[in-house]
Amino acid sequence: MNDSLLLASFMIAALVILLPLLFHLTKYLGVSSDNVRKNEPVEGGIRLTHKDSSDGFNVKFFLVGIVFLIFDVEVLFMFPWALNLRELGLFALFEMFIFMGLLIGGLVYVYKSGILKWT
């Protein structure tokens, strides 16, 4: 039998035996504390509150998220362009300048409209 095959078989056997054993031992070795507070339902780190459903988040959270996504997608378009710039030629360079100009114009609009001001 090949040495690497023997080693891989031993590692798989060890994992199959050790993982269930360790998961079982954590039930006995760990500290157990069952209380009412621990068993409350929590969603996303925010405790459940009994507020009116019309009370939502501030719209600034959503606007900042949308602006982040727009500029994140910009970076996704720029990586393949930068990797293939020599093959694409001068026309692709001018196209990227137009694309960047539109995005910079959008950033100026976002800044002037006050979306990035938090107060």
CYANA upper distance limits for C-alpha pairs under 8 A (distance plus 0.5 A):
  1 MET  CA      5 LEU  CA      7.55
  1 MET  CA      6 LEU  CA      7.29
  2 ASN  CA      6 LEU  CA      6.74
  3 ASP  CA      7 LEU  CA      6.66
  4 SER  CA      8 ALA  CA      6.58
  5 LEU  CA      9 SER  CA      6.58
  6 LEU  CA     10 PHE  CA      6.66
  7 LEU  CA     11 MET  CA      6.71
  8 ALA  CA     12 ILE  CA      6.69
  9 SER  CA     13 ALA  CA      6.60
 10 PHE  CA     14 ALA  CA      6.54
 11 MET  CA     15 LEU  CA      6.67
 12 ILE  CA     16 VAL  CA      6.63
 13 ALA  CA     17 ILE  CA      6.71
 14 ALA  CA     18 LEU  CA      6.24
 15 LEU  CA     19 LEU  CA      6.10
 16 VAL  CA     20 PRO  CA      7.58
 17 ILE  CA     21 LEU  CA      7.02
 18 LEU  CA     22 LEU  CA      6.47
 19 LEU  CA     23 PHE  CA      6.65
 20 PRO  CA     24 HIS  CA      6.56
 21 LEU  CA     25 LEU  CA      6.66
 22 LEU  CA     26 THR  CA      6.79
 23 PHE  CA     27 LYS  CA      7.71
 24 HIS  CA     28 TYR  CA      7.99
 25 LEU  CA     29 LEU  CA      6.57
 26 THR  CA     30 GLY  CA      5.93
 34 ASP  CA     38 LYS  CA      7.18
 34 ASP  CA     39 ASN  CA      7.92
 35 ASN  CA     39 ASN  CA      7.03
 36 VAL  CA     40 GLU  CA      6.99
 41 PRO  CA     47 ARG  CA      8.05
 41 PRO  CA     48 LEU  CA      7.89
 42 VAL  CA     46 ILE  CA      6.74
 42 VAL  CA     47 ARG  CA      5.83
 42 VAL  CA     48 LEU  CA      6.99
 43 GLU  CA     47 ARG  CA      7.25
 43 GLU  CA     48 LEU  CA      7.84
 51 LYS  CA     55 ASP  CA      7.47
 57 PHE  CA     61 PHE  CA      7.68
 58 ASN  CA     62 PHE  CA      8.22
 59 VAL  CA     63 LEU  CA      6.83
 60 LYS  CA     64 VAL  CA      6.51
 60 LYS  CA    115 ILE  CA      7.13
 60 LYS  CA    118 TRP  CA      8.17
 61 PHE  CA     65 GLY  CA      6.73
 62 PHE  CA     66 ILE  CA      6.70
 63 LEU  CA     67 VAL  CA      6.69
 63 LEU  CA    115 ILE  CA      7.31
 64 VAL  CA     68 PHE  CA      6.58
 64 VAL  CA    115 ILE  CA      7.50
 64 VAL  CA    116 LEU  CA      7.47
 65 GLY  CA     69 LEU  CA      6.77
 66 ILE  CA     70 ILE  CA      6.76
 67 VAL  CA     71 PHE  CA      6.90
 68 PHE  CA     72 ASP  CA      6.45
 69 LEU  CA     73 VAL  CA      6.60
 70 ILE  CA     74 GLU  CA      6.90
 71 PHE  CA     75 VAL  CA      7.07
 71 PHE  CA    103 LEU  CA      8.35
 72 ASP  CA     76 LEU  CA      7.11
 73 VAL  CA     77 PHE  CA      6.91
 74 GLU  CA     78 MET  CA      6.81
 75 VAL  CA     79 PHE  CA      6.91
 76 LEU  CA     80 PRO  CA      8.05
 77 PHE  CA     81 TRP  CA      7.15
 78 MET  CA     82 ALA  CA      6.46
 79 PHE  CA     83 LEU  CA      6.77
 80 PRO  CA     84 ASN  CA      6.71
 81 TRP  CA     85 LEU  CA      6.22
 81 TRP  CA     92 ALA  CA      8.49
 84 ASN  CA     88 LEU  CA      6.61
 85 LEU  CA     89 GLY  CA      6.67
 85 LEU  CA     92 ALA  CA      7.66
 85 LEU  CA     93 LEU  CA      7.82
 88 LEU  CA     92 ALA  CA      6.21
 89 GLY  CA     93 LEU  CA      7.34
 90 LEU  CA     94 PHE  CA      7.03
 91 PHE  CA     95 GLU  CA      6.77
 92 ALA  CA     96 MET  CA      6.63
 93 LEU  CA     97 PHE  CA      6.82
 94 PHE  CA     98 ILE  CA      6.80
 95 GLU  CA     99 PHE  CA      6.71
 96 MET  CA    100 MET  CA      6.46
 97 PHE  CA    101 GLY  CA      6.47
 98 ILE  CA    102 LEU  CA      6.76
 99 PHE  CA    103 LEU  CA      6.86
100 MET  CA    104 ILE  CA      6.49
101 GLY  CA    105 GLY  CA      6.53
102 LEU  CA    106 GLY  CA      6.71
103 LEU  CA    107 LEU  CA      6.68
104 ILE  CA    108 VAL  CA      6.68
105 GLY  CA    109 TYR  CA      6.71
106 GLY  CA    110 VAL  CA      6.64
107 LEU  CA    111 TYR  CA      6.58
108 VAL  CA    112 LYS  CA      6.55
109 TYR  CA    113 SER  CA      6.51
110 VAL  CA    114 GLY  CA      6.95
110 VAL  CA    115 ILE  CA      6.32
110 VAL  CA    116 LEU  CA      7.64
111 TYR  CA    115 ILE  CA      6.86
111 TYR  CA    116 LEU  CA      6.64
